[in-house]
Amino acid sequence: MTRLDISQASAPPLIPQDQPEQLPLFSEAALDVARRDAAKWRESASKKPAWKKDFTTVSGMEVNPLATPDNVASLDFERDLAFPGEFPYTRGIHPAGYRGRLWTMRQFAGFGSATQTNERFKYMLAHGQTGLSTAFHLPTLYGYDSDHHFSAGEVGKCGVAVDTLADMETLFEGIDIEDITVSMTINSTGPIALAMYLVVAQKQGADWKKISGTLQNDILKEYIAQKEYIFPPRPSMRLITDTFRFCAENVPKYNPISISGYHIREAGSTALQELAFTLRDGMEYVEYGIRAGLDVDDFAPRLSFFFNSHNDLFEEVAKFRAARRVWAKVMRDRYGAKDPRSWQLRFHTQTAGCSLTAQQPYNNIVRVTIQALAAVFGGTQSLHTNSLDETLALPTEAAARIALRTQQIIAHESGVINTVDPFGGSFFIEELTNKMEAGCFDYIEKIDAFGGMVEAIEAGFPQREIWDASYQFQRSVDSGEKIVVGVNGYKMETEDPYEILYIDDSVAEEQIKRLNDVRASRDAAKVQESLQALRNAAADPNENTMPYLIDAVKTYATVGEISDALRDVFGTYQEPALF
């Protein structure tokens, strides 16, 4: 495997040997004037005391009070920026930006039964949503059926209950899978959900070669941050490379993975850590795909990413721009990808759930608007805007509609879509983008020193980095250095009541009855036969598990039964104690 010398890549500029000589944007004479005048400005500005101590970003990164040409003196237009749609894609992967096509407005939805979520899907589509995003309840995410004792109290509570193919059929009833992109936020049991989705598409008469959508299927971030894992890392990675191969051959327009920094950020990471750990996770998937015998250009064009957008607008914009630049460089120069589509980082963004406050929840509309603007300025391909009440419960219809309207107002009324990469060339944004790139490569070097991301996770490296960052942020809030409006500043004596969406226990009763009805009506012998075939395939590293998962799903084997068959072969993961 060809590797880039990370020691050379730890800070920009990373100049491939075949690139033309650097053409700086600023002459030395202009830089001399800027340096002289900046020194005078700093002296003058220092005479006025600041009104607060902390002017760092949300992540605690020091902020330059005034950027000048001298801060980006080494910037080379062709090497570092170029035009949108051109390597290294700092300014976007599409030449025309949002003038060519708006981002997909993909509101996250899923609660209660498949019938209830199907109704919410249709409600949001009727109000202008342009893509679907599916949330599954915890039992499905952990590979348990709704009647398992571990599922008590969780059925339909934080996502839709899906136990069998029958639930997936109901979930997409009346929705043309060939005509709309569907994202599914599910990881350990992601291949099972994909199998169900493909069978539903088949039953609808859809052509698999025309289906587009995204499966999250990102297990590495589960070990790092969200902890919804089942199997140990290596067999989990095998399941993922199986989906890569299967989709490349059978569902070529489908994204078999969404490499997710979102949950890393929600766990308390900085923006830089989110960027670095997400991209290094992506590199790990590329390496495992190559080890599995796949050509990098056969699967890399369908890799997608999923980022968080937090409150610090400029930090987030710089993060998104740096992400494209870093990914383009490592894919071309480290992994030898030849197809430009393999160099292009495509990403979905969700506004920051961890930034929402239960206190004065209507303030969350403002937070979400800022975060959505950062995602759009950063060039996202797809966006979910959180509802104002998501810190309290699953969103009501009214709150979800306001969140969608936020995107629509940005798209149609703000004017920010009229030019591509509007912050490009800003001294401050370009300096911050460079800092993000340099810091990202530093983290990549550290993770490479462990032997890769799997080994770094086993050593607890990314977990500890996130814990430390989370602790430092909470300290800054507790001390009042950072103000969170309504929490440690501008508080109210009493809060107005807010009516939340409540999922009552009748959902569990109905779901378990439906599950038992399916079990009673299916061919039990075929179910057991398909599960044994799956066990045999899982035990054979030369077999692709996806066709066997599809066969099991077709017999109406349950998520729990299929997961148990894989547990029989792969075992389960117990996270080591870390201090």
Secondary structure, DSSP 4 states (H G I P E B T S, - for coil): -----HHHHSSS----TTSPPP-BSS-HHHHHHHHHHHHHHHHHHTTSPPS-S----TT-----SS--GGGGTT-BIIIII--TTSTT-TT-SSTTGGGT-PPEE--EE--SSHHHHHHHHHHHHHTT--SEEEEB-HHHHHT--TTSGGGTTTTTTSSB---SHHHHHHHTTT--TTTS-EEEE-STTHHHHHHHHHHHHHHHT--GGG--EEE----HHIIIII----S-HHHHHHHHHHHHHHHHHH-TTEESEEEE-HHHHHTT--HHHHHHHHHHHHHHHHHHHHHTT--HHHHGGGEEEEEEE-S-HHHHHHHHHHHHHHHHHIIIIIS---SHHHH---EEEEE-GGG--SSSTTHHHHHHHHHHHHHHHTT-SEEEPPPTTTTTSSPPHHHHHHHHHHHHHHHHHS-TTSSSSTTTT-HHHHHHHHHHHHHHHHHHHHHHHHTSHHHHHHHTHHHHHHHHHHHHHHHHHHTTSS--BTTTBS--SS----PPP---THHHHHHHHHHHHHHHHS-HHHHHHHHHHHHHHHH-TTS-SHHHHHHHHHTT--HHHHHHHHHHHH----PPP--
